[in-house]
Amino acid sequence: MDPAIRRVRRAALTAAQVLITLGIVWWVFRDPAKRAEMAATLVRADGWWLLLGFAGYGVVELISATRWQILLRVQGFRLSFRRVLSLTMIGVFFNFFIPGGTGGDAVKMFYLVQETPGRRGTAILSVVVDRLIGLFALVVLAATLIAMKWTWLHSAPELERWIELALVVLGGSVLFLATSFLISGLGLVHHLPARMPGREKLAELAMAYNVYGKAWLPSAAAFFLSFGAHIGYFGVFYCAIRALGSSGMQIPSPTEFLAVMPIIGTITSLPISIGGVGVREHLFQEFMGGLFSATQGVSVAISSAGYFLTLAWGLVGGLIYLCYRPSQHARMRDIRAGVRQFEHEVAEERLAQESAGKPAHKN
């Protein structure tokens, strides 16, 4: 695709997300009584629970960095944990402040390539597999928790549409994973039409499956670490409930809340608003009100508090970025262009290997 057209499309998508975000935020916060209730709820918050939530998300990012380092070592990378953690936190910063939700991955790819010149392909694959394993773990965790609490979740009929939407998204993720794995396993990527949208992404995934499928033990370790990362993230919002929950609401048990959060998280991950802002607050209103008898003001306060506890770590990542000294800093537009070129090279390598009937190799 022509770079100018790509930039116009990205600008249009960003503008649409900004407008939608502003519209949803206005709609959620438009009621003065709700805003007053939120303020009163925040004033009486239990600071120790908020501090625990903040610390908990720090642990989540430590787990994420550990998982990524395991995947890097599969391909012979020997970066220090401090360096891997720095790149992870920089990715967190860009995920919060760059529309689209994958800006952090692009930044991690770009600066990892700067750290390890000559190993573009392996750098790209480590980030791709890191996200892929996280997605697979989320699907498994969500399916398990929702199944365990299926009857209870449906005790509030008004929530059924949201549960169904989350299941459709999760089902689409499973279909995507299964299809890409099948195409990869059968060596069919190079038979796909050259102009087919997503062909290069499938080629990239095919190489990732080939490399990491052989390293099943570290891949399995990364998979199980992902459970801890997801549960830790959900736990941040549980801490917000314990800090802000009112006397008139039912405080959910950990298992009840863990059944709700994958639904909220899955829908929030859709590229509707920037960072899920507004969408998350509305969903908390629906679920906290329907299942735990929470008022709208308290529900939105809980959602906002949980979000800001994670956002605070994004700001920490921003400070790390300011102190970070890779070979060069770059504008986001240049980073995205560079990563697209890296991914194109990885895809072309895989397509050439399939056409020649050769197995993938580490470069």
Residue frames as qw, qx, qy, qz and C-alpha x, y, z in Angstrom:
[[0.000, 0.887, 0.461, 0.000, 0.00, 0.00, 0.00],
 [0.344, 0.646, -0.045, 0.680, 1.21, 3.49, -0.81],
 [0.410, -0.181, -0.536, 0.715, 2.70, 5.13, 2.33],
 [0.145, -0.110, 0.018, -0.983, 0.68, 8.31, 1.79],
 [0.624, -0.300, -0.475, -0.543, -2.58, 6.33, 1.67],
 [0.645, -0.250, -0.661, 0.290, -1.55, 4.41, 4.78],
 [0.213, -0.053, -0.378, 0.900, -0.88, 7.65, 6.66],
 [0.378, -0.197, -0.179, -0.887, -4.26, 9.08, 5.61],
 [0.701, -0.298, -0.594, -0.260, -6.06, 5.92, 6.75],
 [0.545, -0.205, -0.603, 0.545, -4.22, 5.92, 10.07],
 [0.010, 0.044, -0.189, 0.981, -5.01, 9.61, 10.60],
 [0.529, -0.257, -0.357, -0.726, -8.68, 8.99, 9.79],
 [0.701, -0.295, -0.648, 0.042, -8.84, 6.04, 12.22],
 [0.386, -0.116, -0.487, 0.775, -7.16, 8.07, 14.95],
 [0.200, -0.144, -0.019, -0.969, -9.55, 10.99, 14.40],
 [0.650, -0.303, -0.505, -0.480, -12.52, 8.63, 14.58],
 [0.644, -0.256, -0.639, 0.334, -11.23, 7.07, 17.81],
 [0.179, -0.004, -0.326, 0.928, -10.68, 10.49, 19.36],
 [0.403, -0.209, -0.185, -0.871, -14.20, 11.62, 18.47],
 [0.723, -0.293, -0.585, -0.222, -15.74, 8.37, 19.73],
 [0.525, -0.140, -0.594, 0.593, -13.71, 8.57, 22.94],
 [0.030, -0.064, 0.199, -0.977, -14.82, 12.14, 23.60],
 [0.556, -0.242, -0.363, -0.708, -18.43, 11.22, 22.85],
 [0.722, -0.280, -0.632, 0.022, -18.47, 8.20, 25.18],
 [0.389, -0.081, -0.504, 0.767, -16.66, 10.08, 27.95],
 [0.239, -0.160, 0.023, -0.958, -19.20, 12.92, 27.73],
 [0.675, -0.266, -0.469, -0.504, -22.09, 10.46, 27.81],
 [0.685, -0.212, -0.640, 0.276, -20.69, 8.52, 30.80],
 [0.384, -0.215, -0.414, 0.797, -19.77, 11.61, 32.84],
 [0.043, -0.464, -0.323, -0.824, -22.58, 13.98, 31.77],
 [0.530, -0.677, -0.466, -0.207, -24.69, 13.57, 34.93],
 [0.003, -0.683, 0.387, -0.619, -23.65, 16.06, 37.68],
 [0.778, -0.466, 0.214, -0.364, -25.06, 13.78, 40.39],
 [0.977, 0.085, -0.081, 0.175, -22.90, 10.91, 39.13],
 [0.486, 0.574, -0.316, 0.578, -19.81, 13.12, 39.12],
 [0.355, -0.659, 0.328, -0.575, -20.55, 14.21, 42.68],
 [0.939, -0.275, 0.122, -0.168, -20.95, 10.60, 43.78],
 [0.848, 0.334, -0.203, 0.358, -17.66, 9.70, 42.09],
 [0.164, 0.673, -0.365, 0.622, -15.87, 12.52, 43.89],
 [0.628, -0.549, 0.294, -0.466, -17.31, 11.43, 47.24],
 [0.999, -0.029, -0.011, 0.009, -16.32, 7.84, 46.55],
 [0.685, 0.468, -0.281, 0.483, -12.74, 8.79, 45.69],
 [0.143, -0.723, 0.340, -0.584, -12.39, 10.98, 48.78],
 [0.731, -0.450, 0.378, -0.348, -13.16, 8.08, 51.11],
 [0.842, 0.344, -0.415, -0.020, -10.97, 5.57, 49.21],
 [0.826, -0.505, 0.210, 0.135, -8.82, 3.14, 51.18],
 [0.228, 0.856, -0.444, -0.133, -5.31, 4.18, 50.19],
 [0.447, -0.421, 0.788, 0.044, -3.74, 0.87, 51.18],
 [0.730, 0.340, 0.592, -0.012, -5.84, -1.04, 48.65],
 [0.493, 0.865, -0.036, -0.080, -4.95, 1.51, 45.97],
 [0.107, -0.763, 0.632, 0.083, -1.27, 1.15, 46.85],
 [0.630, -0.106, 0.769, 0.024, -1.62, -2.64, 46.61],
 [0.695, 0.623, 0.354, -0.057, -3.23, -2.28, 43.19],
 [0.261, 0.907, -0.318, -0.095, -0.42, 0.00, 42.01],
 [0.310, -0.557, 0.769, 0.053, 2.21, -2.45, 43.25],
 [0.744, 0.166, 0.642, -0.082, 0.30, -5.35, 41.70],
 [0.665, 0.739, 0.082, -0.062, 0.49, -3.86, 38.24],
 [0.018, 0.808, -0.586, -0.061, 4.23, -3.40, 38.71],
 [0.559, -0.226, 0.798, -0.012, 4.43, -7.14, 39.31],
 [0.751, 0.533, 0.364, -0.136, 2.40, -7.71, 36.12],
 [0.459, 0.848, -0.259, -0.050, 5.04, -5.89, 34.08],
 [0.272, -0.598, 0.754, -0.010, 7.85, -7.81, 35.83],
 [0.718, 0.116, 0.683, -0.069, 6.09, -11.03, 34.76],
 [0.655, 0.736, 0.132, -0.113, 5.68, -9.68, 31.22],
 [0.157, 0.837, -0.521, -0.059, 9.38, -8.81, 31.02],
 [0.486, -0.349, 0.801, -0.036, 10.33, -12.26, 32.32],
 [0.763, 0.389, 0.505, -0.107, 8.10, -13.90, 29.70],
 [0.530, 0.836, -0.116, -0.079, 9.64, -11.85, 26.91],
 [0.104, -0.731, 0.673, 0.036, 13.17, -12.60, 28.08],
 [0.680, -0.061, 0.730, -0.038, 12.38, -16.34, 27.99],
 [0.720, 0.613, 0.322, -0.039, 11.18, -15.98, 24.40],
 [0.245, 0.899, -0.355, -0.074, 14.24, -13.91, 23.45],
 [0.365, -0.559, 0.744, 0.032, 16.58, -16.57, 24.80],
 [0.835, 0.261, 0.481, -0.059, 14.95, -19.20, 22.59],
 [0.667, 0.718, 0.077, 0.183, 16.59, -17.36, 19.69],
 [0.764, 0.076, -0.135, 0.627, 19.89, -16.71, 21.40],
 [0.005, -0.804, 0.039, -0.593, 19.32, -13.16, 22.67],
 [0.647, -0.272, -0.509, 0.499, 21.24, -12.46, 25.88],
 [0.051, -0.655, 0.012, -0.754, 19.98, -9.03, 26.85],
 [0.127, 0.022, -0.721, 0.681, 20.10, -8.26, 30.57],
 [0.116, -0.616, -0.776, 0.068, 16.81, -8.36, 32.46],
 [0.108, -0.614, -0.196, 0.757, 17.21, -4.65, 33.20],
 [0.043, 0.234, -0.490, -0.839, 17.35, -3.91, 29.46],
 [0.147, -0.324, -0.869, -0.344, 14.39, -6.16, 28.69],
 [0.149, -0.651, -0.638, 0.383, 12.38, -4.56, 31.51],
 [0.052, -0.481, 0.056, 0.873, 13.25, -1.09, 30.20],
 [0.133, 0.016, -0.671, -0.729, 11.97, -1.97, 26.72],
 [0.178, -0.469, -0.865, -0.027, 8.86, -3.55, 28.25],
 [0.117, -0.655, -0.447, 0.598, 8.05, -0.42, 30.24],
 [0.025, 0.331, -0.319, -0.888, 8.68, 1.80, 27.21],
 [0.156, -0.215, -0.832, -0.486, 6.18, -0.37, 25.34],
 [0.151, -0.599, -0.729, 0.295, 3.66, 0.16, 28.16],
 [0.049, -0.534, -0.084, 0.840, 4.06, 3.93, 27.82],
 [0.149, 0.184, -0.542, -0.806, 3.42, 3.87, 24.06],
 [0.134, -0.355, -0.908, -0.175, 0.49, 1.46, 24.41],
 [0.079, -0.653, -0.575, 0.487, -1.25, 4.02, 26.62],
 [0.014, 0.709, 0.027, -0.705, -0.47, 7.11, 24.59],
 [0.098, 0.266, -0.658, -0.698, -0.47, 5.90, 20.96],
 [0.742, 0.197, 0.177, -0.616, -3.92, 5.10, 19.48],
 [0.703, 0.351, -0.546, -0.291, -4.42, 1.57, 18.19],
 [0.860, -0.409, 0.215, -0.217, -3.14, -0.50, 21.11],
 [0.948, 0.071, 0.087, 0.299, -0.08, -1.95, 19.32],
 [0.241, 0.911, -0.229, 0.244, 2.17, 1.11, 19.32],
 [0.538, -0.683, 0.488, -0.083, 4.11, -0.39, 22.22],
 [0.897, 0.047, 0.406, 0.168, 4.88, -3.54, 20.22],
 [0.609, 0.737, 0.037, 0.290, 6.18, -1.47, 17.30],
 [0.092, -0.900, 0.359, -0.228, 8.45, 0.51, 19.62],
 [0.748, -0.439, 0.498, 0.002, 9.76, -2.67, 21.28],
 [0.866, 0.337, 0.286, 0.235, 10.52, -4.20, 17.88],
 [0.398, 0.871, -0.083, 0.277, 12.22, -1.06, 16.62],
 [0.199, -0.839, 0.453, -0.225, 14.51, -0.54, 19.59],
 [0.857, -0.248, 0.449, 0.044, 15.26, -4.24, 19.99],
 [0.791, 0.521, 0.136, 0.291, 16.52, -4.19, 16.40],
 [0.140, 0.903, -0.266, 0.306, 18.66, -1.18, 17.33],
 [0.591, -0.632, 0.483, -0.135, 20.06, -3.17, 20.27],
 [0.708, -0.127, 0.674, 0.165, 20.80, -6.24, 18.14],
 [0.416, 0.659, -0.315, -0.541, 21.78, -5.14, 14.62],
 [0.266, 0.355, -0.848, -0.289, 21.71, -7.89, 12.02],
 [0.020, -0.157, -0.975, 0.155, 19.00, -9.89, 13.79],
 [0.379, -0.021, -0.066, -0.923, 15.84, -8.23, 12.60],
 [0.622, -0.121, -0.646, -0.425, 13.91, -11.41, 11.97],
 [0.512, -0.221, -0.764, 0.323, 14.44, -12.89, 15.41],
 [0.011, -0.086, -0.369, 0.925, 13.69, -9.57, 17.10],
 [0.491, -0.062, -0.269, -0.826, 10.36, -9.31, 15.28],
 [0.637, -0.153, -0.727, -0.204, 9.38, -12.89, 16.05],
 [0.313, -0.124, -0.731, 0.593, 10.00, -12.57, 19.79],
 [0.232, 0.113, 0.246, -0.934, 7.51, -9.69, 20.06],
 [0.589, -0.003, -0.481, -0.649, 4.97, -11.40, 17.80],
 [0.593, -0.137, -0.792, 0.044, 5.08, -14.61, 19.83],
 [0.114, -0.072, -0.597, 0.790, 4.97, -12.68, 23.11],
 [0.445, 0.079, 0.055, -0.890, 1.64, -11.12, 22.08],
 [0.646, 0.025, -0.628, -0.434, 0.38, -14.37, 20.54],
 [0.440, -0.099, -0.835, 0.315, 1.02, -16.39, 23.71],
 [0.094, 0.108, 0.457, -0.878, -0.63, -13.67, 25.79],
 [0.561, 0.063, -0.235, -0.791, -3.71, -13.82, 23.55],
 [0.629, -0.026, -0.758, -0.170, -3.91, -17.61, 23.72],
 [0.262, -0.104, -0.767, 0.576, -3.61, -17.57, 27.51],
 [0.297, 0.089, 0.224, -0.924, -6.38, -14.95, 27.74],
 [0.640, 0.010, -0.479, -0.601, -8.69, -17.08, 25.59],
 [0.564, -0.080, -0.812, 0.126, -8.08, -20.16, 27.74],
 [0.119, -0.109, -0.614, 0.773, -8.45, -18.22, 31.01],
 [0.404, 0.058, 0.012, -0.913, -11.59, -16.41, 29.87],
 [0.651, -0.040, -0.618, -0.439, -13.24, -19.59, 28.57],
 [0.464, -0.105, -0.814, 0.332, -12.51, -21.41, 31.84],
 [0.015, -0.145, -0.503, 0.852, -13.72, -18.63, 34.15],
 [0.477, 0.048, -0.162, -0.863, -16.84, -17.81, 32.12],
 [0.625, -0.076, -0.732, -0.262, -17.78, -21.50, 31.96],
 [0.328, -0.127, -0.779, 0.519, -17.36, -21.84, 35.74],
 [0.080, 0.360, 0.447, -0.815, -19.70, -18.89, 36.40],
 [0.029, -0.203, -0.676, -0.707, -21.98, -19.27, 33.39],
 [0.256, -0.641, -0.715, -0.112, -25.29, -19.47, 35.26],
 [0.328, -0.654, -0.315, 0.605, -24.37, -16.70, 37.67],
 [0.182, -0.194, 0.301, 0.916, -23.27, -14.38, 34.84],
 [0.157, -0.312, -0.663, -0.663, -26.65, -14.84, 33.17],
 [0.187, -0.546, -0.721, 0.382, -28.55, -13.97, 36.36],
 [0.082, 0.651, 0.107, -0.747, -28.72, -10.40, 35.04],
 [0.646, 0.521, 0.539, 0.147, -30.46, -10.59, 31.61],
 [0.239, 0.962, -0.012, -0.132, -29.28, -7.10, 30.59],
 [0.299, -0.701, 0.585, 0.278, -25.70, -8.39, 30.52],
 [0.820, 0.160, 0.541, 0.092, -26.30, -11.16, 28.00],
 [0.589, 0.804, 0.045, 0.069, -25.55, -8.99, 24.96],
 [0.027, -0.866, 0.496, -0.048, -22.14, -8.08, 26.39],
 [0.664, -0.307, 0.682, 0.011, -21.34, -11.69, 27.24],
 [0.798, 0.451, 0.395, 0.062, -22.30, -12.74, 23.71],
 [0.377, 0.906, -0.187, 0.051, -20.15, -9.99, 22.18],
 [0.296, -0.714, 0.634, -0.018, -17.14, -11.06, 24.24],
 [0.763, -0.033, 0.645, 0.027, -17.65, -14.68, 23.22],
 [0.698, 0.696, 0.163, 0.039, -17.83, -13.68, 19.55],
 [0.148, 0.897, -0.411, 0.061, -14.53, -11.78, 19.86],
 [0.488, -0.495, 0.718, -0.043, -12.87, -14.63, 21.74],
 [0.822, 0.263, 0.505, -0.015, -14.25, -17.12, 19.22],
 [0.555, 0.828, -0.081, 0.030, -12.83, -15.02, 16.40],
 [0.132, -0.787, 0.601, -0.045, -9.44, -15.09, 18.14],
 [0.697, -0.170, 0.696, -0.024, -9.58, -18.88, 18.39],
 [0.772, 0.560, 0.301, -0.001, -10.53, -19.14, 14.71],
 [0.302, 0.902, -0.310, 0.023, -7.67, -16.85, 13.73],
 [0.352, -0.615, 0.704, -0.036, -5.15, -18.83, 15.78],
 [0.767, 0.068, 0.637, -0.033, -6.40, -22.15, 14.43],
 [0.684, 0.715, 0.141, -0.018, -6.46, -20.95, 10.81],
 [0.167, 0.875, -0.453, 0.025, -2.99, -19.42, 10.94],
 [0.505, -0.447, 0.737, -0.043, -1.62, -22.57, 12.62],
 [0.807, 0.294, 0.511, -0.033, -3.22, -24.82, 10.00],
 [0.557, 0.827, -0.069, 0.006, -1.94, -22.73, 7.09],
 [0.083, -0.795, 0.599, -0.048, 1.51, -22.73, 8.65],
 [0.651, -0.262, 0.709, -0.070, 1.54, -26.45, 9.41],
 [0.786, 0.417, 0.454, 0.035, 0.52, -27.37, 5.87],
 [0.424, -0.284, 0.393, 0.765, 3.03, -24.97, 4.31],
 [0.340, 0.658, 0.632, 0.230, 0.35, -23.13, 2.39],
 [0.110, -0.786, -0.119, 0.597, 1.39, -19.51, 2.95],
 [0.151, -0.389, 0.514, 0.750, 3.24, -19.22, -0.35],
 [0.143, 0.353, 0.839, 0.388, 0.13, -20.50, -2.19],
 [0.053, 0.760, 0.498, -0.415, -1.97, -17.57, -0.98],
 [0.430, 0.789, 0.262, 0.352, -2.61, -14.78, -3.53],
 [0.533, 0.112, -0.156, 0.824, 0.20, -12.22, -3.51],
 [0.092, -0.401, -0.036, -0.911, -2.24, -9.34, -3.05],
 [0.573, -0.533, -0.612, -0.116, -4.24, -11.03, -0.32],
 [0.236, -0.757, 0.238, -0.562, -4.60, -8.75, 2.74],
 [0.716, -0.545, 0.360, -0.247, -2.75, -10.20, 5.73],
 [0.928, 0.283, -0.225, 0.089, -0.58, -12.55, 3.64],
 [0.379, 0.567, -0.521, 0.513, 2.64, -11.17, 5.10],
 [0.485, -0.495, 0.437, -0.573, 1.24, -11.41, 8.63],
 [0.973, -0.051, 0.076, -0.210, 0.42, -15.07, 8.05],
 [0.765, 0.442, -0.360, 0.301, 3.93, -15.65, 6.75],
 [0.012, -0.611, 0.514, -0.602, 5.32, -13.97, 9.85],
 [0.745, -0.332, 0.339, -0.469, 3.17, -16.19, 12.08],
 [0.965, 0.198, -0.171, -0.033, 4.22, -19.27, 10.13],
 [0.512, 0.501, -0.521, 0.465, 7.86, -18.58, 10.92],
 [0.329, -0.513, 0.474, -0.636, 7.00, -17.89, 14.56],
 [0.923, -0.145, 0.124, -0.334, 5.16, -21.21, 14.89],
 [0.864, 0.345, -0.327, 0.163, 8.08, -23.00, 13.27],
 [0.298, 0.534, -0.544, 0.575, 10.73, -21.50, 15.55],
 [0.343, -0.383, 0.521, -0.681, 8.86, -21.54, 18.86],
 [0.912, -0.066, -0.101, -0.391, 6.96, -24.77, 18.26],
 [0.780, 0.248, -0.517, 0.252, 10.27, -26.60, 18.48],
 [0.187, 0.264, -0.588, 0.741, 11.10, -24.86, 21.77],
 [0.511, -0.522, -0.562, -0.388, 8.04, -26.19, 23.54],
 [0.578, -0.415, -0.536, 0.455, 9.39, -26.01, 27.12],
 [0.191, -0.195, -0.152, 0.950, 10.20, -22.27, 27.20],
 [0.261, -0.262, -0.446, -0.815, 7.06, -21.58, 25.17],
 [0.555, -0.504, -0.655, -0.095, 5.00, -23.45, 27.77],
 [0.435, -0.359, -0.415, 0.714, 6.71, -21.50, 30.56],
 [0.002, -0.015, -0.128, -0.992, 5.83, -18.24, 28.80],
 [0.411, -0.390, -0.617, -0.546, 2.24, -19.45, 28.39],
 [0.554, -0.535, -0.609, 0.190, 1.81, -20.16, 32.11],
 [0.305, -0.226, -0.212, 0.900, 3.44, -16.86, 33.06],
 [0.140, -0.274, -0.384, -0.871, 0.75, -15.20, 30.94],
 [0.482, -0.581, -0.642, -0.133, -1.91, -16.50, 33.33],
 [0.479, -0.477, -0.370, 0.637, -0.17, -14.68, 36.16],
 [0.148, -0.022, 0.156, 0.976, 0.04, -11.48, 34.11],
 [0.295, -0.423, -0.545, -0.661, -3.66, -11.55, 33.21],
 [0.545, -0.598, -0.580, 0.093, -4.81, -12.38, 36.75],
 [0.429, -0.320, -0.225, 0.814, -2.53, -9.67, 38.11],
 [0.015, -0.173, -0.288, -0.942, -4.04, -7.11, 35.73],
 [0.457, -0.540, -0.574, -0.412, -7.56, -8.10, 36.74],
 [0.581, -0.451, -0.519, 0.436, -6.43, -7.91, 40.37],
 [0.199, 0.047, -0.066, 0.977, -5.65, -4.20, 39.98],
 [0.376, -0.351, -0.315, -0.798, -9.36, -3.52, 39.42],
 [0.666, -0.449, -0.596, 0.006, -10.29, -5.86, 42.28],
 [0.449, -0.218, -0.375, 0.781, -8.10, -3.73, 44.55],
 [0.096, -0.192, -0.130, -0.968, -9.99, -0.68, 43.25],
 [0.569, -0.458, -0.536, -0.423, -13.26, -2.36, 44.27],
 [0.650, -0.412, -0.524, 0.366, -11.95, -3.05, 47.75],
 [0.311, -0.073, -0.173, 0.932, -10.72, 0.54, 48.02],
 [0.191, -0.040, -0.136, -0.971, -13.90, 2.22, 46.76],
 [0.319, -0.351, -0.841, -0.260, -16.76, -0.25, 47.28],
 [0.341, -0.379, 0.137, -0.850, -19.74, 1.29, 49.04],
 [0.292, -0.061, 0.821, -0.487, -21.77, -0.21, 51.87],
 [0.686, 0.313, 0.247, -0.609, -24.78, -0.62, 49.60],
 [0.682, 0.476, -0.473, -0.292, -23.04, -2.94, 47.13],
 [0.966, -0.198, 0.163, 0.023, -21.98, -6.55, 47.26],
 [0.075, -0.741, 0.632, 0.214, -18.21, -6.99, 47.25],
 [0.887, 0.289, -0.286, -0.219, -17.55, -9.76, 44.70],
 [0.837, -0.370, 0.358, 0.185, -15.50, -12.79, 45.54],
 [0.159, -0.585, 0.592, 0.532, -12.21, -13.07, 43.62],
 [0.343, 0.119, 0.874, 0.324, -13.60, -15.85, 41.41],
 [0.302, 0.773, 0.539, -0.145, -16.73, -13.84, 40.60],
 [0.076, 0.887, -0.138, -0.433, -14.72, -10.81, 39.61],
 [0.270, -0.398, 0.744, 0.464, -12.25, -12.91, 37.62],
 [0.408, 0.405, 0.801, 0.168, -15.20, -14.20, 35.60],
 [0.226, 0.896, 0.316, -0.216, -16.36, -10.66, 34.83],
 [0.177, -0.778, 0.302, 0.522, -13.03, -9.03, 33.95],
 [0.397, -0.067, 0.737, 0.542, -12.20, -11.12, 30.84],
 [0.285, 0.701, 0.637, 0.147, -15.53, -10.04, 29.36],
 [0.028, -0.960, -0.079, 0.265, -14.87, -6.37, 30.09],
 [0.368, -0.594, 0.495, 0.517, -11.23, -6.65, 29.00],
 [0.479, 0.199, 0.741, 0.426, -12.09, -8.40, 25.73],
 [0.244, 0.835, 0.476, 0.126, -14.65, -5.80, 24.68],
 [0.196, -0.919, 0.075, 0.333, -12.44, -2.93, 25.82],
 [0.520, -0.332, 0.559, 0.555, -9.60, -4.25, 23.63],
 [0.497, 0.615, 0.541, 0.289, -11.66, -3.58, 20.50],
 [0.356, -0.028, 0.103, 0.928, -10.35, -0.45, 18.70],
 [0.029, -0.798, -0.575, -0.180, -13.42, 1.61, 19.50],
 [0.172, -0.979, 0.017, -0.109, -11.96, 4.30, 21.74],
 [0.380, 0.653, -0.535, 0.379, -8.42, 5.28, 22.70],
 [0.100, 0.291, -0.812, 0.496, -7.22, 2.87, 25.36],
 [0.337, -0.403, -0.850, -0.048, -10.78, 1.68, 25.93],
 [0.026, -0.145, -0.402, 0.904, -11.54, 4.94, 27.78],
 [0.509, 0.073, -0.031, -0.857, -15.29, 5.39, 28.18],
 [0.740, 0.023, -0.585, -0.332, -16.10, 1.88, 26.97],
 [0.440, 0.032, -0.794, 0.419, -14.52, 0.41, 30.11],
 [0.144, -0.010, 0.470, -0.871, -16.45, 2.77, 32.37],
 [0.658, 0.002, -0.179, -0.731, -19.77, 1.97, 30.70],
 [0.713, 0.022, -0.695, -0.089, -19.15, -1.77, 31.00],
 [0.234, 0.026, -0.735, 0.636, -18.30, -1.39, 34.69],
 [0.428, -0.030, 0.190, -0.883, -21.61, 0.42, 35.15],
 [0.755, 0.031, -0.418, -0.505, -23.43, -2.47, 33.50],
 [0.699, 0.029, -0.703, 0.126, -21.69, -5.35, 35.26],
 [0.175, 0.066, -0.645, 0.741, -21.15, -3.80, 38.68],
 [0.466, -0.052, 0.150, -0.870, -24.75, -2.62, 38.74],
 [0.775, 0.023, -0.411, -0.479, -26.27, -5.83, 37.38],
 [0.775, -0.001, -0.617, 0.136, -24.29, -8.31, 39.47],
 [0.495, -0.105, -0.549, 0.665, -23.14, -6.42, 42.57],
 [0.185, -0.846, -0.500, 0.004, -25.81, -3.71, 43.07],
 [0.426, -0.302, -0.021, 0.853, -23.28, -0.88, 42.70],
 [0.248, 0.860, 0.250, -0.368, -24.46, 2.59, 41.77],
 [0.677, 0.668, 0.101, 0.294, -23.27, 4.15, 38.54],
 [0.010, -0.933, 0.288, -0.213, -21.07, 6.70, 40.28],
 [0.649, -0.541, 0.535, -0.002, -19.28, 4.07, 42.35],
 [0.882, 0.239, 0.368, 0.172, -18.91, 1.77, 39.32],
 [0.518, 0.800, -0.028, 0.302, -17.31, 4.49, 37.19],
 [0.259, -0.864, 0.401, -0.162, -15.06, 5.55, 40.07],
 [0.815, -0.285, 0.497, 0.083, -13.82, 1.96, 40.42],
 [0.796, 0.477, 0.257, 0.269, -13.15, 1.64, 36.70],
 [0.257, 0.914, -0.144, 0.280, -11.37, 4.99, 36.55],
 [0.486, -0.748, 0.446, -0.074, -9.25, 4.21, 39.60],
 [0.872, -0.062, 0.448, 0.187, -8.15, 0.87, 38.17],
 [0.654, 0.677, 0.140, 0.308, -7.28, 2.50, 34.86],
 [0.041, 0.931, -0.256, 0.258, -5.23, 5.26, 36.50],
 [0.709, -0.548, 0.442, 0.047, -3.35, 2.72, 38.62],
 [0.827, 0.177, 0.397, 0.355, -2.16, 1.09, 35.41],
 [0.391, 0.867, 0.080, 0.299, -1.67, 4.42, 33.64],
 [0.375, -0.882, 0.285, 0.031, 0.72, 5.45, 36.40],
 [0.744, -0.254, 0.518, 0.338, 3.06, 2.67, 35.26],
 [0.609, 0.640, 0.317, 0.346, 2.73, 3.97, 31.72],
 [0.003, 0.981, -0.117, 0.156, 4.08, 7.29, 33.00],
 [0.641, -0.583, 0.459, 0.194, 6.94, 5.40, 34.67],
 [0.767, 0.240, 0.465, 0.371, 7.63, 3.88, 31.26],
 [0.337, 0.899, 0.123, 0.250, 7.69, 7.39, 29.81],
 [0.327, -0.885, 0.330, 0.029, 10.36, 8.43, 32.31],
 [0.760, -0.225, 0.534, 0.294, 12.40, 5.36, 31.41],
 [0.647, 0.602, 0.349, 0.313, 12.07, 6.30, 27.74],
 [0.074, 0.986, -0.092, 0.119, 13.41, 9.78, 28.43],
 [0.439, -0.724, 0.527, 0.069, 16.46, 8.23, 30.13],
 [0.888, 0.118, 0.423, 0.140, 16.84, 5.42, 27.60],
 [0.044, 0.770, -0.438, -0.462, 19.79, 5.69, 25.25],
 [0.850, 0.257, 0.436, 0.147, 19.45, 3.41, 22.23],
 [0.539, 0.012, 0.376, 0.754, 21.49, 4.11, 19.13],
 [0.035, -0.154, -0.253, -0.954, 18.84, 6.60, 18.03],
 [0.306, 0.443, 0.616, -0.575, 15.46, 7.98, 18.95],
 [0.043, 0.149, 0.686, 0.711, 12.87, 8.29, 16.23],
 [0.476, 0.036, 0.068, -0.876, 9.43, 9.68, 15.52],
 [0.637, 0.110, 0.692, -0.323, 6.51, 7.26, 15.76],
 [0.718, 0.607, -0.025, -0.340, 5.91, 7.52, 12.02],
 [0.347, 0.645, -0.678, -0.052, 9.49, 6.44, 11.33],
 [0.351, -0.259, 0.858, -0.273, 9.23, 3.63, 13.89],
 [0.750, 0.315, 0.452, -0.365, 6.09, 2.25, 12.24],
 [0.641, 0.679, -0.279, -0.222, 7.67, 2.48, 8.79],
 [0.085, 0.582, -0.805, 0.077, 10.79, 0.72, 10.01],
 [0.510, -0.078, 0.796, -0.317, 8.83, -2.07, 11.67],
 [0.784, 0.476, 0.178, -0.357, 6.72, -2.59, 8.53],
 [0.492, 0.675, -0.539, -0.103, 9.95, -3.00, 6.57],
 [0.173, -0.399, 0.873, -0.222, 11.33, -5.46, 9.15],
 [0.671, 0.150, 0.618, -0.381, 8.10, -7.48, 9.06],
 [0.716, 0.609, -0.133, -0.314, 8.13, -7.46, 5.26],
 [0.270, 0.606, -0.748, 0.001, 11.64, -8.92, 5.27],
 [0.389, -0.173, 0.847, -0.317, 10.63, -11.64, 7.75],
 [0.748, 0.373, 0.365, -0.410, 7.58, -12.53, 5.64],
 [0.604, 0.665, -0.375, -0.229, 9.62, -12.66, 2.43],
 [0.004, -0.487, 0.867, -0.107, 12.15, -14.95, 4.09],
 [0.553, 0.047, 0.755, -0.350, 9.40, -17.35, 5.17],
 [0.739, 0.545, 0.119, -0.378, 7.75, -17.29, 1.75],
 [0.413, 0.663, -0.609, -0.134, 11.09, -18.02, 0.07],
 [0.218, -0.322, 0.897, -0.210, 11.71, -20.91, 2.48],
 [0.684, 0.245, 0.571, -0.383, 8.31, -22.45, 1.79],
 [0.672, 0.648, -0.151, -0.323, 8.71, -22.10, -1.95],
 [0.330, 0.595, -0.732, 0.010, 12.10, -23.83, -1.76],
 [0.890, -0.212, -0.375, -0.152, 10.76, -26.48, 0.63],
 [0.471, 0.272, -0.589, 0.598, 13.31, -25.56, 3.30],
 [0.492, -0.649, -0.540, 0.214, 12.69, -25.41, 7.05],
 [0.079, -0.954, 0.028, -0.287, 12.86, -22.06, 8.83],
 [0.738, 0.021, -0.347, 0.578, 16.15, -21.21, 10.46],
 [0.369, -0.847, -0.173, 0.341, 17.42, -18.83, 13.06],
 [0.539, 0.661, -0.015, 0.522, 19.27, -15.83, 11.77]]
